[in-house]
Amino acid sequence: MNVFTKIMHWANKRHGTRSLNETMEALQGWEKSALGNAIFNQQHEQMDELLSELFGYHLLEMSCFDQVGLSTGSRINHRFRLAPQTKFDCGALCDFESLPLPEESIDVVILHHVLEYATNPHQILREANRVLIARGHLIIVGFHPWSLQGGYKLLAQWFGAGSFWRRSSLRPSRIKDWLRLLDCEPVEVKRGFYRLPVNHAGLLERFGFWERLCQSMRLPFGGYYILLARKDRVSMTPIKPVWSNFNPVAGLVIGKPTPRMPEPAGNQSGCRRSGETIDTSVKATMGTASKKKPATGSTER
């Protein structure tokens, strides 16, 4: 077991995910290649369709690629980008696992190929959910492991073909489970890039018919997916009661108090029977006289 653990540690260190700073620095310029250009152009078209229906005041974009203009199709005026890499075109430098933003301040958050290249994707997703307002939208873009690109990734990652293939395999169903734990409801999933993952512009263009055929059939085996989710948690503002206007006896009818409590039945001075009152003092006198009367027929000796 110890040997197996050492082998897995060595394989993860050599072929697994790295820190975002190292990954983003190694991926810089990859979007200009033939494969990157084909993938990101198709993503731009589908992102424009989604963003055209989302409204708000602030839009946050985070990506592992130096992709400029990913959110150009949005109608939100204030769009900004954060990145931990100084060489990227961004508005501010920060760590994706600790965003310098207040809670519930962003209307739309875009995670463009961030979770699969991160060593701690759960924390990044929690931070994105934290800064998202109630009923706000979260867009997650990732590479699908069950595709031609995902199958080639298993070989390319092991043989060290490049930093692009050193990523985790995150299925859309797995991302949906994480989102439901954060009170986010998946709304829509788009897929794309069914072609072979070859870095050759001529071959990619020849397989365009295959791309159009799979898109028309809506097959779930695209090279990437775009998942749109909505935060269903409703924010509540506590209302402080005004105690100065509080009157606990308002509207209550209070009767006139009685002068004294009624006496128990055994201590009453008289009782009423058939409309008559019997005086107890008279009864007591009659009882005393009967005790003092001598018995008849007695003689004195």
MIVOVEX-683872 format. One record per residue: residue number from 0; residue in one letter; chain; x, y, z of N, C-alpha, C in turn. Coordinates in steps of 0.05 Angstrom, whole numbers, plus 5000, padded with zeros to 4 digits. Layout:
N
SITE resi resn chain nu nv nw cau cav caw cu cv cw
SITE NUM A A X Y Z X Y Z X Y Z
...
***
This chain:
301
SITE resi resn chain nu nv nw cau cav caw cu cv cw
SITE 0 M A 5017 4976 5000 5000 5000 5000 5017 5025 5000
SITE 1 N A 5039 5024 5014 5057 5047 5015 5070 5052 4988
SITE 2 V A 5077 5030 4974 5088 5033 4947 5068 5045 4928
SITE 3 F A 5043 5036 4930 5022 5046 4912 5018 5076 4918
SITE 4 T A 5019 5084 4943 5015 5113 4949 5038 5129 4938
SITE 5 K A 5062 5119 4939 5085 5134 4928 5082 5136 4898
SITE 6 I A 5073 5115 4885 5070 5116 4856 5049 5137 4848
SITE 7 M A 5026 5138 4863 5005 5157 4857 5015 5186 4863
SITE 8 H A 5030 5189 4883 5041 5216 4890 5060 5225 4868
SITE 9 W A 5077 5207 4858 5095 5214 4837 5080 5220 4811
SITE 10 A A 5060 5204 4805 5044 5209 4780 5029 5235 4781
SITE 11 N A 5018 5241 4805 5004 5267 4808 5022 5291 4806
SITE 12 K A 5046 5288 4817 5065 5310 4816 5076 5314 4788
SITE 13 R A 5078 5293 4772 5089 5295 4746 5068 5301 4724
SITE 14 H A 5044 5290 4728 5024 5293 4708 4998 5306 4717
SITE 15 G A 4995 5311 4743 4970 5322 4754 4970 5353 4752
SITE 16 T A 4949 5364 4766 4946 5393 4766 4967 5406 4783
SITE 17 R A 4973 5431 4775 4992 5447 4790 4978 5472 4800
SITE 18 S A 4993 5490 4812 4982 5515 4822 4973 5532 4798
SITE 19 L A 4953 5549 4803 4942 5565 4781 4963 5584 4769
SITE 20 N A 4981 5594 4785 5002 5611 4775 5019 5597 4755
SITE 21 E A 5028 5573 4761 5044 5558 4742 5029 5549 4718
SITE 22 T A 5004 5541 4722 4987 5532 4699 4981 5555 4680
SITE 23 M A 4974 5578 4691 4967 5601 4674 4991 5612 4659
SITE 24 E A 5014 5611 4672 5038 5620 4659 5045 5601 4636
SITE 25 A A 5041 5575 4640 5048 5556 4619 5027 5556 4596
SITE 26 L A 5002 5563 4602 4981 5564 4582 4980 5590 4567
SITE 27 Q A 4996 5610 4574 4995 5636 4561 5003 5633 4532
SITE 28 G A 4986 5643 4514 4991 5641 4486 4979 5617 4472
SITE 29 W A 4968 5597 4488 4957 5573 4476 4932 5579 4460
SITE 30 E A 4917 5600 4468 4892 5606 4454 4897 5616 4425
SITE 31 K A 4922 5622 4419 4928 5631 4391 4935 5608 4373
SITE 32 S A 4936 5583 4384 4942 5560 4367 4917 5553 4351
SITE 33 A A 4920 5534 4332 4897 5527 4315 4875 5513 4331
SITE 34 L A 4883 5495 4349 4863 5482 4366 4849 5501 4385
SITE 35 G A 4865 5518 4398 4854 5538 4416 4836 5558 4402
SITE 36 N A 4844 5566 4379 4828 5585 4364 4801 5573 4356
SITE 37 A A 4801 5548 4348 4776 5534 4340 4757 5531 4364
SITE 38 I A 4769 5524 4387 4752 5519 4411 4740 5545 4421
SITE 39 F A 4757 5566 4424 4748 5590 4436 4729 5607 4418
SITE 40 N A 4732 5604 4391 4714 5618 4373 4686 5606 4376
SITE 41 Q A 4684 5580 4379 4658 5568 4382 4646 5574 4410
SITE 42 Q A 4663 5576 4430 4654 5584 4456 4643 5612 4457
SITE 43 H A 4657 5630 4442 4648 5658 4440 4619 5660 4430
SITE 44 E A 4613 5645 4409 4586 5646 4398 4565 5637 4418
SITE 45 Q A 4570 5615 4432 4550 5605 4451 4549 5622 4476
SITE 46 M A 4571 5634 4484 4571 5652 4507 4555 5677 4501
SITE 47 D A 4557 5687 4476 4542 5711 4469 4512 5706 4470
SITE 48 E A 4503 5682 4463 4475 5676 4465 4465 5675 4493
SITE 49 L A 4481 5664 4511 4473 5663 4539 4474 5691 4553
SITE 50 L A 4496 5706 4548 4499 5731 4561 4479 5753 4551
SITE 51 S A 4469 5749 4527 4450 5769 4517 4424 5769 4532
SITE 52 E A 4418 5747 4547 4393 5745 4562 4397 5750 4592
SITE 53 L A 4421 5756 4601 4427 5761 4629 4432 5791 4634
SITE 54 F A 4420 5801 4655 4422 5830 4661 4432 5834 4689
SITE 55 G A 4440 5858 4694 4451 5865 4720 4469 5890 4719
SITE 56 Y A 4485 5893 4740 4503 5917 4742 4532 5909 4741
SITE 57 H A 4540 5885 4751 4568 5878 4752 4571 5850 4741
SITE 58 L A 4593 5846 4726 4600 5819 4715 4629 5814 4721
SITE 59 L A 4634 5791 4733 4661 5782 4740 4669 5759 4722
SITE 60 E A 4693 5761 4711 4704 5740 4693 4730 5730 4704
SITE 61 M A 4732 5703 4706 4757 5690 4714 4763 5668 4694
SITE 62 S A 4788 5666 4685 4796 5646 4665 4825 5639 4669
SITE 63 C A 4832 5615 4661 4860 5606 4662 4874 5613 4636
SITE 64 F A 4860 5623 4616 4871 5631 4591 4870 5661 4588
SITE 65 D A 4890 5672 4574 4891 5701 4569 4872 5708 4547
SITE 66 Q A 4847 5704 4552 4826 5708 4532 4813 5735 4537
SITE 67 V A 4816 5753 4518 4805 5780 4520 4778 5781 4505
SITE 68 G A 4758 5793 4518 4732 5797 4505 4714 5773 4507
SITE 69 L A 4717 5756 4528 4700 5733 4531 4671 5741 4537
SITE 70 S A 4667 5764 4549 4640 5773 4557 4631 5797 4540
SITE 71 T A 4640 5800 4516 4633 5823 4500 4603 5822 4492
SITE 72 G A 4591 5799 4491 4563 5797 4484 4544 5804 4506
SITE 73 S A 4554 5811 4530 4536 5818 4552 4527 5847 4551
SITE 74 R A 4503 5852 4561 4492 5879 4562 4499 5893 4588
SITE 75 I A 4513 5880 4605 4522 5893 4630 4545 5912 4625
SITE 76 N A 4542 5936 4635 4562 5956 4629 4589 5952 4644
SITE 77 H A 4587 5945 4670 4611 5942 4685 4620 5913 4684
SITE 78 R A 4639 5907 4667 4651 5880 4665 4681 5882 4671
SITE 79 F A 4690 5865 4689 4718 5866 4697 4728 5838 4701
SITE 80 R A 4754 5835 4702 4768 5809 4703 4788 5809 4725
SITE 81 L A 4790 5786 4739 4810 5782 4760 4828 5759 4752
SITE 82 A A 4853 5760 4761 4872 5739 4754 4895 5740 4774
SITE 83 P A 4907 5717 4781 4930 5716 4799 4957 5720 4784
SITE 84 Q A 4956 5723 4758 4980 5725 4742 4984 5753 4732
SITE 85 T A 5008 5764 4736 5014 5792 4729 5015 5796 4699
SITE 86 K A 5021 5775 4683 5023 5777 4654 4996 5777 4640
SITE 87 F A 4975 5772 4655 4948 5771 4642 4936 5799 4641
SITE 88 D A 4919 5803 4622 4904 5828 4620 4880 5827 4638
SITE 89 C A 4882 5840 4661 4861 5838 4681 4859 5865 4696
SITE 90 G A 4837 5868 4711 4833 5892 4726 4847 5893 4752
SITE 91 A A 4851 5870 4765 4864 5868 4791 4876 5841 4794
SITE 92 L A 4896 5839 4812 4909 5814 4818 4898 5803 4844
SITE 93 C A 4890 5778 4844 4880 5765 4869 4881 5735 4865
SITE 94 D A 4876 5722 4887 4875 5693 4888 4846 5684 4883
SITE 95 F A 4841 5665 4866 4814 5656 4860 4801 5643 4885
SITE 96 E A 4817 5633 4903 4806 5620 4927 4798 5640 4949
SITE 97 S A 4805 5666 4945 4798 5686 4965 4794 5712 4950
SITE 98 L A 4770 5717 4941 4764 5740 4924 4761 5765 4942
SITE 99 P A 4773 5787 4935 4770 5812 4951 4745 5827 4945
SITE 100 L A 4722 5814 4947 4696 5826 4940 4677 5820 4963
SITE 101 P A 4658 5839 4968 4638 5834 4989 4618 5813 4980
SITE 102 E A 4604 5803 4999 4583 5783 4994 4560 5794 4978
SITE 103 E A 4550 5778 4959 4527 5785 4943 4530 5812 4931
SITE 104 S A 4551 5815 4915 4556 5841 4901 4558 5838 4871
SITE 105 I A 4558 5814 4860 4562 5810 4831 4537 5796 4820
SITE 106 D A 4529 5806 4796 4505 5795 4784 4510 5770 4767
SITE 107 V A 4533 5770 4753 4540 5747 4736 4570 5741 4741
SITE 108 V A 4576 5715 4745 4603 5706 4749 4609 5685 4728
SITE 109 I A 4632 5688 4714 4641 5669 4694 4666 5655 4703
SITE 110 L A 4665 5628 4704 4688 5612 4710 4696 5597 4685
SITE 111 H A 4716 5608 4671 4723 5597 4645 4747 5579 4648
SITE 112 H A 4743 5552 4648 4764 5532 4651 4782 5538 4675
SITE 113 V A 4769 5542 4698 4783 5548 4723 4782 5524 4741
SITE 114 L A 4759 5511 4744 4756 5489 4764 4773 5465 4757
SITE 115 E A 4776 5458 4732 4791 5434 4724 4821 5438 4727
SITE 116 Y A 4831 5462 4726 4860 5467 4729 4867 5475 4757
SITE 117 A A 4848 5477 4775 4853 5485 4803 4858 5461 4820
SITE 118 T A 4875 5465 4840 4880 5443 4860 4858 5441 4881
SITE 119 N A 4843 5463 4885 4821 5464 4904 4796 5476 4890
SITE 120 P A 4783 5461 4873 4760 5473 4858 4736 5479 4876
SITE 121 H A 4733 5464 4898 4710 5469 4916 4711 5497 4928
SITE 122 Q A 4735 5506 4936 4737 5532 4949 4732 5554 4928
SITE 123 I A 4742 5551 4904 4737 5571 4883 4707 5573 4877
SITE 124 L A 4693 5550 4876 4664 5551 4871 4649 5563 4895
SITE 125 R A 4659 5559 4919 4646 5571 4942 4650 5602 4942
SITE 126 E A 4673 5611 4934 4678 5639 4932 4661 5652 4910
SITE 127 A A 4659 5639 4888 4642 5650 4867 4612 5651 4875
SITE 128 N A 4604 5631 4890 4576 5632 4901 4573 5653 4922
SITE 129 R A 4593 5659 4937 4592 5679 4959 4588 5707 4948
SITE 130 V A 4602 5714 4927 4601 5741 4917 4577 5744 4898
SITE 131 L A 4563 5723 4891 4540 5724 4873 4515 5733 4889
SITE 132 I A 4500 5751 4877 4476 5760 4890 4454 5739 4888
SITE 133 A A 4433 5742 4905 4410 5724 4903 4397 5727 4876
SITE 134 R A 4390 5704 4864 4379 5703 4837 4399 5711 4816
SITE 135 G A 4425 5712 4823 4446 5717 4803 4452 5692 4788
SITE 136 H A 4469 5695 4767 4475 5673 4749 4505 5667 4749
SITE 137 L A 4511 5641 4748 4538 5631 4748 4542 5615 4722
SITE 138 I A 4563 5621 4707 4569 5607 4682 4596 5592 4685
SITE 139 I A 4595 5566 4682 4619 5549 4685 4625 5536 4658
SITE 140 V A 4649 5540 4648 4659 5529 4623 4680 5509 4630
SITE 141 G A 4677 5484 4620 4697 5463 4625 4699 5444 4602
SITE 142 F A 4720 5428 4603 4725 5408 4582 4711 5382 4591
SITE 143 H A 4697 5369 4573 4681 5345 4579 4700 5321 4578
SITE 144 P A 4701 5305 4599 4718 5281 4599 4708 5259 4581
SITE 145 W A 4681 5258 4576 4669 5237 4559 4666 5248 4531
SITE 146 S A 4689 5251 4517 4690 5261 4490 4716 5252 4477
SITE 147 L A 4718 5259 4451 4743 5252 4437 4767 5266 4450
SITE 148 Q A 4763 5291 4458 4784 5306 4471 4790 5294 4498
SITE 149 G A 4769 5285 4513 4774 5273 4539 4788 5247 4537
SITE 150 G A 4783 5231 4517 4798 5206 4513 4827 5210 4506
SITE 151 Y A 4832 5230 4489 4859 5236 4482 4874 5248 4506
SITE 152 K A 4860 5261 4523 4873 5273 4547 4885 5253 4565
SITE 153 L A 4873 5229 4567 4884 5208 4584 4912 5199 4575
SITE 154 L A 4916 5198 4549 4942 5191 4539 4962 5214 4539
SITE 155 A A 4952 5238 4531 4969 5261 4530 4978 5270 4558
SITE 156 Q A 4961 5267 4578 4969 5274 4605 4990 5256 4617
SITE 157 W A 4988 5230 4611 5008 5212 4622 5035 5214 4608
SITE 158 F A 5035 5219 4582 5060 5221 4567 5071 5250 4567
SITE 159 G A 5058 5268 4581 5068 5295 4584 5069 5311 4558
SITE 160 A A 5046 5311 4544 5045 5325 4518 5044 5355 4521
SITE 161 G A 5037 5366 4545 5037 5395 4549 5020 5402 4573
SITE 162 S A 5022 5427 4581 5007 5437 4604 4977 5438 4599
SITE 163 F A 4969 5439 4574 4940 5440 4568 4926 5415 4577
SITE 164 W A 4939 5392 4577 4926 5367 4584 4929 5360 4614
SITE 165 R A 4943 5376 4629 4946 5371 4658 4923 5383 4673
SITE 166 R A 4901 5370 4673 4877 5380 4686 4861 5357 4697
SITE 167 S A 4841 5364 4714 4823 5344 4726 4800 5339 4707
SITE 168 S A 4788 5316 4709 4764 5309 4693 4739 5314 4710
SITE 169 L A 4725 5335 4703 4701 5342 4718 4677 5340 4699
SITE 170 R A 4659 5321 4705 4635 5318 4689 4615 5339 4695
SITE 171 P A 4597 5345 4677 4575 5365 4683 4557 5355 4706
SITE 172 S A 4552 5329 4708 4535 5319 4729 4548 5324 4757
SITE 173 R A 4574 5321 4758 4589 5326 4783 4588 5356 4791
SITE 174 I A 4590 5373 4771 4588 5402 4777 4560 5409 4786
SITE 175 K A 4540 5396 4775 4512 5401 4783 4508 5393 4813
SITE 176 D A 4520 5371 4821 4518 5363 4849 4530 5383 4867
SITE 177 W A 4553 5394 4860 4566 5414 4876 4549 5439 4878
SITE 178 L A 4537 5447 4856 4520 5471 4855 4496 5468 4872
SITE 179 R A 4483 5445 4873 4459 5441 4889 4466 5443 4919
SITE 180 L A 4490 5435 4927 4498 5439 4955 4501 5468 4962
SITE 181 L A 4505 5485 4943 4508 5514 4947 4482 5529 4941
SITE 182 D A 4460 5515 4940 4434 5528 4934 4434 5541 4906
SITE 183 C A 4447 5528 4887 4447 5538 4859 4433 5517 4842
SITE 184 E A 4415 5526 4825 4400 5508 4808 4410 5509 4780
SITE 185 P A 4419 5487 4768 4427 5488 4739 4403 5494 4722
SITE 186 V A 4408 5512 4702 4387 5521 4685 4390 5510 4657
SITE 187 E A 4414 5511 4646 4418 5503 4618 4447 5493 4614
SITE 188 V A 4451 5475 4596 4477 5464 4589 4480 5464 4559
SITE 189 K A 4501 5477 4550 4508 5477 4521 4534 5462 4517
SITE 190 R A 4537 5449 4494 4560 5433 4488 4570 5440 4460
SITE 191 G A 4596 5434 4456 4608 5441 4430 4635 5427 4426
SITE 192 F A 4646 5430 4402 4671 5419 4392 4671 5388 4394
SITE 193 Y A 4659 5377 4373 4658 5348 4370 4681 5337 4352
SITE 194 R A 4698 5355 4343 4719 5347 4324 4742 5334 4339
SITE 195 L A 4761 5324 4323 4785 5312 4334 4803 5334 4346
SITE 196 P A 4815 5329 4370 4831 5350 4382 4859 5351 4370
SITE 197 V A 4861 5358 4345 4887 5360 4331 4893 5389 4327
SITE 198 N A 4918 5395 4331 4927 5423 4328 4936 5429 4299
SITE 199 H A 4916 5426 4281 4921 5430 4253 4897 5444 4241
SITE 200 A A 4900 5468 4230 4877 5483 4220 4863 5469 4197
SITE 201 G A 4878 5456 4179 4866 5443 4156 4849 5420 4164
SITE 202 L A 4858 5403 4182 4842 5380 4191 4817 5389 4207
SITE 203 L A 4821 5410 4222 4798 5420 4238 4776 5431 4219
SITE 204 E A 4784 5443 4198 4765 5454 4179 4751 5432 4163
SITE 205 R A 4765 5410 4157 4753 5388 4142 4731 5374 4158
SITE 206 F A 4735 5373 4184 4715 5360 4201 4693 5379 4210
SITE 207 G A 4689 5400 4196 4668 5419 4202 4640 5407 4198
SITE 208 F A 4637 5390 4178 4611 5377 4174 4603 5359 4197
SITE 209 W A 4623 5345 4209 4618 5329 4232 4609 5346 4256
SITE 210 E A 4620 5369 4259 4613 5387 4280 4584 5396 4277
SITE 211 R A 4576 5403 4253 4549 5412 4248 4529 5390 4251
SITE 212 L A 4536 5365 4244 4518 5342 4247 4513 5336 4276
SITE 213 C A 4534 5336 4292 4531 5330 4321 4516 5353 4335
SITE 214 Q A 4520 5377 4327 4505 5399 4339 4476 5397 4333
SITE 215 S A 4469 5390 4309 4440 5387 4302 4427 5364 4317
SITE 216 M A 4442 5343 4323 4431 5320 4338 4433 5325 4368
SITE 217 R A 4447 5345 4377 4450 5352 4405 4461 5328 4421
SITE 218 L A 4483 5318 4412 4495 5295 4426 4510 5305 4451
SITE 219 P A 4509 5290 4472 4522 5298 4498 4551 5292 4500
SITE 220 F A 4566 5290 4477 4594 5282 4478 4611 5304 4466
SITE 221 G A 4605 5329 4471 4621 5350 4461 4647 5353 4476
SITE 222 G A 4667 5366 4464 4693 5370 4477 4692 5388 4501
SITE 223 Y A 4672 5406 4502 4669 5424 4525 4640 5428 4530
SITE 224 Y A 4634 5439 4553 4606 5445 4562 4606 5473 4574
SITE 225 I A 4583 5486 4572 4578 5512 4584 4553 5508 4601
SITE 226 L A 4556 5510 4627 4535 5505 4646 4526 5532 4658
SITE 227 L A 4500 5537 4655 4488 5561 4667 4472 5554 4691
SITE 228 A A 4478 5567 4714 4464 5561 4739 4454 5587 4751
SITE 229 R A 4433 5585 4767 4421 5608 4781 4422 5603 4811
SITE 230 K A 4429 5624 4825 4430 5622 4855 4402 5627 4865
SITE 231 D A 4391 5606 4877 4363 5607 4886 4360 5617 4915
SITE 232 R A 4382 5622 4928 4380 5632 4956 4370 5660 4956
SITE 233 V A 4349 5665 4972 4337 5692 4973 4348 5706 4998
SITE 234 S A 4359 5730 4994 4369 5745 5016 4347 5758 5032
SITE 235 M A 4350 5758 5058 4329 5769 5076 4341 5792 5092
SITE 236 T A 4326 5814 5094 4335 5838 5109 4319 5839 5135
SITE 237 P A 4332 5837 5158 4317 5838 5183 4305 5865 5188
SITE 238 I A 4280 5866 5198 4266 5891 5204 4265 5894 5234
SITE 239 K A 4276 5917 5244 4276 5922 5272 4249 5933 5281
SITE 240 P A 4236 5921 5301 4210 5931 5309 4212 5958 5324
SITE 241 V A 4192 5975 5322 4191 6001 5335 4176 5997 5362
SITE 242 W A 4191 5994 5383 4178 5988 5409 4164 6012 5421
SITE 243 S A 4169 6036 5412 4156 6060 5423 4126 6060 5416
SITE 244 N A 4119 6047 5393 4091 6046 5385 4077 6021 5394
SITE 245 F A 4090 6005 5410 4079 5979 5419 4062 5983 5444
SITE 246 N A 4036 5975 5443 4018 5977 5466 4006 5949 5470
SITE 247 P A 4014 5934 5490 4004 5907 5493 3975 5905 5500
SITE 248 V A 3963 5926 5512 3935 5925 5521 3916 5939 5502
SITE 249 A A 3927 5947 5478 3909 5961 5459 3888 5942 5449
SITE 250 G A 3863 5952 5450 3840 5936 5440 3828 5917 5460
SITE 251 L A 3840 5915 5484 3829 5897 5504 3807 5910 5520
SITE 252 V A 3785 5896 5528 3764 5906 5545 3767 5896 5573
SITE 253 I A 3772 5914 5592 3777 5907 5619 3752 5913 5636
SITE 254 G A 3740 5893 5649 3716 5897 5665 3722 5911 5692
SITE 255 K A 3699 5919 5706 3702 5932 5732 3709 5912 5753
SITE 256 P A 3730 5917 5770 3739 5897 5790 3718 5894 5812
SITE 257 T A 3715 5870 5822 3696 5864 5845 3707 5875 5871
SITE 258 P A 3689 5884 5890 3700 5895 5915 3713 5874 5933
SITE 259 R A 3704 5849 5932 3717 5829 5949 3712 5802 5936
SITE 260 M A 3727 5783 5944 3724 5756 5934 3701 5742 5948
SITE 261 P A 3685 5726 5934 3662 5712 5948 3673 5692 5968
SITE 262 E A 3657 5689 5990 3665 5671 6012 3660 5642 6004
SITE 263 P A 3674 5624 6015 3669 5595 6010 3641 5587 6019
SITE 264 A A 3631 5565 6009 3604 5556 6016 3601 5549 6045
SITE 265 G A 3623 5538 6058 3621 5531 6086 3621 5554 6106
SITE 266 N A 3630 5578 6098 3631 5601 6115 3609 5620 6111
SITE 267 Q A 3588 5614 6094 3567 5632 6090 3549 5634 6115
SITE 268 S A 3539 5658 6121 3522 5663 6145 3494 5652 6142
SITE 269 G A 3485 5647 6118 3458 5637 6115 3456 5623 6088
SITE 270 C A 3434 5609 6085 3428 5596 6060 3399 5600 6053
SITE 271 R A 3393 5600 6028 3366 5605 6019 3353 5579 6010
SITE 272 R A 3331 5573 6023 3316 5550 6015 3287 5558 6010
SITE 273 S A 3276 5553 5987 3248 5559 5980 3242 5588 5985
SITE 274 G A 3261 5606 5980 3255 5634 5983 3257 5644 6011
SITE 275 E A 3264 5628 6031 3266 5637 6059 3295 5636 6069
SITE 276 T A 3301 5652 6089 3327 5654 6101 3325 5644 6130
SITE 277 I A 3342 5626 6137 3342 5615 6164 3366 5627 6179
SITE 278 D A 3360 5640 6201 3381 5653 6217 3395 5632 6233
SITE 279 T A 3421 5631 6231 3437 5611 6245 3438 5616 6275
SITE 280 S A 3435 5642 6283 3436 5649 6311 3412 5637 6326
SITE 281 V A 3389 5638 6312 3365 5627 6325 3368 5597 6328
SITE 282 K A 3378 5584 6309 3382 5555 6310 3401 5548 6333
SITE 283 A A 3421 5564 6336 3440 5558 6358 3427 5561 6385
SITE 284 T A 3409 5582 6389 3395 5586 6414 3376 5564 6421
SITE 285 M A 3362 5554 6401 3343 5532 6404 3358 5507 6412
SITE 286 G A 3381 5503 6402 3396 5479 6408 3406 5480 6437
SITE 287 T A 3413 5503 6448 3423 5506 6475 3400 5502 6495
SITE 288 A A 3376 5513 6489 3354 5510 6507 3345 5481 6509
SITE 289 S A 3346 5466 6488 3338 5438 6489 3357 5421 6506
SITE 290 K A 3382 5429 6507 3401 5414 6524 3396 5419 6553
SITE 291 K A 3387 5444 6562 3384 5451 6590 3357 5441 6601
SITE 292 K A 3336 5432 6585 3310 5424 6595 3312 5397 6609
SITE 293 P A 3302 5394 6634 3304 5369 6649 3286 5348 6637
SITE 294 A A 3292 5324 6643 3276 5301 6632 3250 5299 6648
SITE 295 T A 3227 5293 6635 3201 5290 6648 3199 5264 6664
SITE 296 G A 3183 5266 6687 3178 5242 6703 3199 5236 6723
SITE 297 S A 3218 5253 6727 3239 5249 6747 3230 5259 6774
SITE 298 T A 3235 5246 6799 3228 5254 6826 3253 5261 6842
SITE 299 E A 3249 5279 6860 3272 5288 6876 3272 5272 6903
SITE 300 R A 3293 5262 6909 3296 5247 6934 3312 5263 6954
***
